[in-house]
Amino acid sequence: MTMTLRKGCLVARQATTDRDIARVQALRGQCFGVTGSDRDQYDRFYDHVLIEDARSQQLIATFRMAVMDQKSVATRSYSSQFYDLHGFAGNCSQVLEIGRFCVAPDHPSADVLRVAWGALTHVVDDQNIKFMIGCSSFPSTDPTQYSDALTLLAHRHQAPITIGKRAFENVDIKSTFVNQPLDAKRAMSQVPPLLKTYLGMQGWVSDHGVIDRQLKTFHVFTAVEIAKIPAARAKALRAVAYGSG
């Protein structure tokens, strides 16, 4: 699986060298507040994508991805260590897991996300992907800071199937927030940019989230069924992936 996409001064490409991987891990460490580089046992099983400024060669953003079958989703994916995905995996095939997405501090994320999703559109088409999954993170271990966003998730974006729990610090989103009054505008202001993009593609989230003390985040399992992405959004993504500019 190879992929390169250039839009304006931004270039998305897959890591090909040890130096590329080292740069990716260093940026992740900076973004996630980890001392030194951020690395884990999953890195060697995933393809790593760099988004760089073509003029300065500065690394602006990164994420990792892996194409998985049903068994791997439930037993080997990064998400499966936090969420019991056996029920989900039984209903899907050709899954692309996306993770460790981060953007350099103080760099605008809108253009970066546009390029990232254009690159991912190539992968989705080339690999006949049916679902995209991942852990969508809020930058705090205190979920109450995002009560409006979690109320929105409880009201409008719940999973159509049960996502099981693992032995972590779980927060029940649906049972805790579904009865809270919803201020959609305020809620969307609390939703992280990446998760906002997933939701715009009709993505859904688990009924609970996990507090990750190591990365100092709170995350929810997120999935997007490719066939259910709104036609206008799919057209826009392909314009980025295959159009000019």
Disulfide bonds with the S-S distance in Angstrom:
none
